[in-house]
Amino acid sequence: QVQLVESGGGLVQSGGSLRLSCLASGIIFGIYNVGWYRQAAGNQRELVARVTSGGSTNYADSVKGRFTISRDNAGSTSYLQMNSLKPEDTAVYYCKLSRAMGGDYWGQGTQVTVSS
């Protein structure tokens, strides 16, 4: 049974930092691409950052230079380091595992709230 568990969310002041974790189990983590998404209230879910199975990364323009995605294949974990947080970063953050051959898996999400 595949399970993704996000953690590390919380309440932080504007300008602060958080590190989110996504721990995967029941899956060969290293062959999957990992995406971090977020969904603010009333908005569609959007891609924040992505790291491929080969280690290539890409970011939404809104977070470039502030967020860093990484992965630890041995630990089946992906991280999203978020610095210089802004109130507009407030959202539920989700991780997703995917690959070209199909099979997408989502975590349950973790709330990030940035106060001004």
Sequence and secondary structure as in RCSB ss.txt:
>XXXX:A:sequence
QVQLVESGGGLVQSGGSLRLSCLASGIIFGIYNVGWYRQAAGNQRELVARVTSGGSTNYADSVKGRFTISRDNAG
STSYLQMNSLKPEDTAVYYCKLSRAMGGDYWGQGTQVTVSS
>XXXX:A:secstr
  EEEEE  EEEETT  EEEEEEEESS GGGSEEEEEEE TTS  EEEEEE TTS EEE TTTTTTEEEEEETTT
TEEEEEE S  GGG EEEEEEEE TTS  EE   EEEEEE 
